[in-house]
Amino acid sequence: MRVLIADSFPAAAVPRIEALGYDVDLRPGLTADDLPDAVADADVLVVRSTRVTAETVAAALPLALIVRAGAGTNTIDTSAAAARGIFVSNVPGKNAVAVAELTIGLMLSLDRRIPDNVIATRAGTWAKKEYSNAQGLAGRVLGIVGMGQIGLAVAERAAGLAMRVLATAKERDPDTERRMAACGVGTVADLATLAAESDIVSLHVPAAAGTVGLVDRGFLSHMKAGAWLINTSRADVVDEQALIEAIESKGLRAGIDVFVDEPRAGETTFVSALAQHPGVYATHHIGASTEQAQAAVAEGVVSVLASFVRGVAVNVVNMTSPEPAGAVLMVRHSDRVGVLSAVLRVVRDVGLNVQDMTNQPFVGAGAAVASIHVIGDLPPDLATRLTAVPEVIHCSVRTLS
């Protein structure tokens, strides 16, 4: 299988992918416009920030997997991929530490005005009196919006700085709850309360319809005068004009790593009212750009490709989970050629549609069990029909509610 890597990628990881049996084509200079031609004979496409359009998806007949070397998949047309039966996988959590470190760095920079210190001393100005005016981070309240892997990493580091961390109250998985409790994260009822009680608000939400414009005039109106906003997540989470107004009317300050309409090129000019505002410390969308993070992401990509070469797609973001409807057929059968095809013919003949299916052989027993999730009108004699298939040992039908 041919793997096209269409972005910068650690060279040290390439031999490991080749050792899995892939033919690797590393072309970091490709753009979104180049991809439709470049991907034509690729089985797997790996990208970081390069946009994968519907045109690219349609141009690659053998393409079976697109891997985002990172967490967010908003630059990939996942719907177009799904329509052609192409898996889209990501590598979540691998850059969490890097983004968390930048987040803390922006807080420290805002507090101690580090960039302004550097500019002044480089210009030959000694202004110790002015730049000695800092509050410190210990004891200050940090509200985190988005308690995923990055939000948790920020919370853990903020706790180490003796900050008080808040998040909104919601149902979370046990591991997240454990990590929140370990670093003393408190909860409040809603985002408005979070904004009102926080000295610093840090954003760590994914790109999604529900997060666009999350920080709008309403949210900003709840923030304390002189509070800080940190955004190392997605540009469209923040209404940039509303933030500029809040900076000017309420004395807010901001540390921003992501901007609406930011350049995709590594080096070019960039004019942004928000980035150039004196109340903002801006960085160049570098949150995940550490050697440690890129090595971890590459390791995640290798793991995804290792599973795929064995026929297993992992971390897939464009497949639905089976709905709790229809029925599950549990078919115990002899582990012989043709048994499952005969079972599926029965399922087809009675007009049922298969939503999900697994088949697991027993160790050394010559038997296996198939679990088949189906939807449609169940005939009352379905179990009898399936049991009548040669080499089927037993079948049960469980209706899902």
N, C-alpha and C positions, 0 to 999 in steps of 0.2 A: 504493500500500500504506500502511496505517495502522500507525504505530509508537506503542505506549504505553510511556512511560518512567515507571515506578512508584516512583521514588526520586529523591533529589536528584541533579542532573546539571548540569554547567556550562552556563549559558545560552548562552555564546558558541559552543558546538558545535551547537546546535539548527539554526541556518540552514544549516550545512554538511550536516546530514542532510536537510533540506528540499530543498537543491539537488540531492540524489541522486534526487529524485522521491517522497520519502516525505511523508505527512501526519503530522506529529508532534503527539502529545497528551502534554504534560508535566504529570504529576500526582504530585508528590513526596510528597503527604500520604497516599497510599493505603496501606492495611494488607493483610496476607495475607487477612483476612476480606472486604475490599472487592474483591479482584482478580477473583473469579469473575464478578461483574456488570460490572466495568470492562473486562475483556479480551474480552468477547463478540464484538466485531467487529474485533479487532486481528489483523493479520498477523504482527507482530513485537512481542515484549515485552522490555523492557530493565529489569533490576533490579540493585540493589546488595545490600542485606541483606534486603529483603522476601522472605518465604518464598513459594515457588510450589508449591502443593499439587496433588495429583491432581485435586481438585475444580476448581481453576483451569484445569488442562490440559483437562479434559473440557468446560468451559464455553465454550471458544474454538474453534469449528469452523474458522474460516479460519487459525488460528494455525499458522505454519510454522517460526518461529524464536524461541527464548528466548535472550537474551544476558545473561550475568552480567558486569556492569561491574566486573570483578576476576578473581581466579584461582579461588578455591574455589567449587564448585557444590553444596556439601552442603546448601544451603537450597532446592535445586530438586529436585523429584521427577523425576529424569532417566529413571527406568524408565517412569513414566507417560507422559512425553513420547515416549520411544522407541516405546511401544506404539501411539501415535497418529501415528507418523512425523514427529515434530517435532524439529528439530535443537536441541540445547542447545550453545551456544558460550560460551567464556570469553575473557578478555583477560589472559593470564598475563604476569607479569614487570613490568607497568607500575608497580606500587607497591613494587617491591623496594627501591628506594633509601630511600623513606620509612620502611618497616619497619626497614630496617637502621640508619637514623639514630636511630630510637627505641631500638633494641636497644643501640646504643653509648651513648646518653644514659642508659639505665637502669644500665649498667655504671658510667659516670662518677658517677652519682648515688649508687650503692651505695658506691663507693669514697670519695667526698668527702662523703657524707651531705648532699647539697645540699638535699633537702626539709627535713631537720631544721634545717639552718642558717637557711633562710628562715623557718620557723615560729618559731625562737628569736628572731631579730632583730625580726620583726614583733611579738613579744610583749614587746620591750624588754629581752631578755636577751643579754648579750655573753659568749659561752662559747668564746673562741678556743682555750683550752687543750684542751678536749674535742674540738672539731671539727678540730683540727690533726692528729689521729691518722688518717692515711690511708697506704695502702701504695703506691698508684699502679698503673697498668695495664701499663706497659712490662715485658716479660719474663715476664708471667704467662701461664698456659696456658689457652687458650679452646678448649673442645670444642664443635664445631658438629654438631648432630644434624639432618641434612637439608641436603644440599648442592645445592639448587636455586638459582633466581635470587636469592632472598632470602639464603639461606645463603652464597652466593658474595659477595654485596654486603657482608654482615657480615664475611666473611673478609678482603676487600680493605681494608675500613676498619680492622679490627683490626690487620692487618699495618702499616698506616700509623702505628699507635700502638705499634709494636714489640712486639706480643704474639706469642706462639707459638700457632699454630692447628693443631688436630687434627680429623680426621674419620675415620669408619670406612672400611676398605678395601673397595672394591667396584668392579665394572665401571661406568664412566661414559662419556659421550660425549666425543669429542675436545676440543670447546670447553670443557667443564667441566674436563677434565684440564689443559688449557692454562692456564685461569684459576687453578686451584688451584696449579699449579706456579709461576705468576708471583708469587703472594703467599706462597709457601713453606709451603703446607699439608702437614702430615705426616699419615700414616695409622696407625691401630691396628687390631687384628684384629676387635674387637667393641665393642658399647656398654658392656659392663661395664668393659673396659679404658679406654675413653674417659672414663667417669665417674670411674674411679680416678685417672687421670693429670691431670685438668683441675682448675684452680682455679675456673673458671667454665664452666658448661654452658649453651649457648643452643639453644633448640628452634625448628626451622624446617621442620616436616613438614606435609603436607596432612592434611585430615580424611579418614580412611579406616579401614576395619575393623582394619587392622594397626597403626594408630597410637593407637587408643583405649587409655588406661591404660598407654602406653609407659613413662612415668615413674611407676613404682609403688614399693612398699617395697623390692623387690629392686634396682631401679636406684638408688634413693636410698641404699641400704646401701653401695654401692660408692663414693659420692662422699666426698671428703675432708671432715673436720670443718672447719667454717667456710667451706666453698665456697659459691658462689652459683649459683642457677638462674634463667635468664631465659626467660620464655615469652611470645613475641609471635606465636605461631602459632595453635593451637586449644586451647580450654579442656579438652576431654576427653582431650587427650594426657597430662595430669597428674592423678594421684590426689590431689585436694586435701587430704583428711584425712591421707594418708600424708606429704604435704609438710609440713603443719603439725607432725606428730609429729617429722619429721626436723629441722625448724627448732628445735624445743624440745629435742631430745635430742642433736643434733650441732652446733648453732650455725650451721646453714645460714641464708643470707639469700636473698631472692628479689626479682626485678623482674618483675611480672606485668601483662600488658595485657589478658588474656582470662580470663573466669571462667565456671564452670558456672552456669547459670541467671541470667546477667547480664541486665539489662533490655534490651529492644529499643527502648524509647522513648529519645529524646534527653535528656530530663531527668525524673528521678523519684528515689525513694529506693531504696537498695540496701544490703542487709545481707548481709555475707559474712564468715565466720570467717577465711578466708584474706586477703581484701582488707584487713581491719581489724587483722590481726596486726601487732604492732610490728616483726617481722622482715621485713616485706614492704613494698616500694614498689609501689603499685598505680597504674595509669593506666586510663583509661576506654575501652579498646578503640579506641585512636586511631592504631594503627600506620600505617594507610594514609591518614590524614586530614591530608594537606598539599595546598596548592593545586597544587604541582608534580605530585604523584601523581594527583590528580583530573583535571588537564589531560591527563596522559599516558594515563590510563584512557579518558577521553572520546575521545582520538585513536584509541585501539585500537577502541572501539565504532564510530566512524565508519568505520574500515577494514573491520571485519566487515560492516557494513551496505552498504558500497560493493561488496564482493564478492558479497553476497547478491542485490543488485539485478541483478547480471549473471548470476545463476543458480548461483553457487558458494558453498557453505557452508564456512567456514574455522574452525579452532580448535574443531572439534566434539568433544564429550567423551562422547556417548552412542551412538556407532557403533562397531561392531567392525571390525577390520582383516580382510581376507580370510585365512582359515586356509590354511596350506600343505597343502591337500588338494584332491582333485578334479582339475580340469584347466583349462588356459588355452587358449582358442581364439583363434588369430590369423587374422583374416579380412581379407584385402585385397580391396577392392571399389570399384566406380565410385561416385563421390559423387553418387548420384541418389536421388530420393524413392522410398521403399518398399523399398530394398534391405535395410536393417537389419531392418525389420519382417518381411520374408520369412525372413531368417536366424533371427530369434528364434522364428518359427513352427516352424522345424525343431527348434530347441532344445527348445521346448515339446513337440512331438509325440514326441520320443524320451525324454521324462520327465526332462530335466535342469533343475536350478534355478539361476538366475543369482544369483551372490553379489556380483559387481562387474563394472562395464563402463565402458570408455572408448572414444571414437571420435574420431580425429584426422585431419582432411583434410590432404593435402599441398598446398603452395603452388602454385597455378595449374595443377595437374595433372589436376584432375577425378577424383582418386582419394583414398581414405582407408583407414585401417586401424583395425579394431575389435579390442580386446583384451577377451575375455569370460571371466571366471572362473566355472566351473560346478561343481556337485557332483551326483553321481548315477552310475548305471551307464552307462559309455560304450559305445555300439554300435560295433562294429569298422569300420563303413562311415560313421562320422560325417563325416569329412573329405570323403568322396565326395559325401554328401548335401548338404553345405554348398556345395561347389564347383559343384554342379548348379544352385544358385540363380542365376537370370539376373543379370548384372552383378557376380557374385562372381568375382574374378580368381584367388584362390588361398586355401586354408585349411590351416592346420596345427593339430594337436592335441598339446599337451604335457602329459603327466600329471605332477601334483605329488606329491611324497612327503611 
